[in-house]
């Protein structure tokens, strides 16, 4: 099984179930380790936010912008291979999970405006 196949497998499990099943959660953690665990935790705590301009994941120390599967966090910038689908930061994983199980918290406002208050 290729790296693309193992990621597509857990994505398919989520899409078919429409929820974060134990089998899908187990597979995500097998493929992505601690990053998968943190992503599942973020989704279960409703920390994936969709604004008019960005999708944002509320992290432990900051908020991170995720666009087109990429993230502005240091982990994604320095530690991960962008060409390897099994190497994603937990913020990008959280968005991928939340989108497939309809767990994105939608806000009808611009993130740039919200960020001014933080």
Buried (B, 14 or more C-beta within 10 A) or exposed (E): EEBEEBBEBBBEBBEEEEEBBEEBBEBBBEBBEEBBBBBBEBBBEEBBBBBEBBBBBBBEEEBBBBEEEBBBBEBBEEEBEEEEBBBBBBBBBBBBBBBBBEBBEEEEEEBEEBEEEE
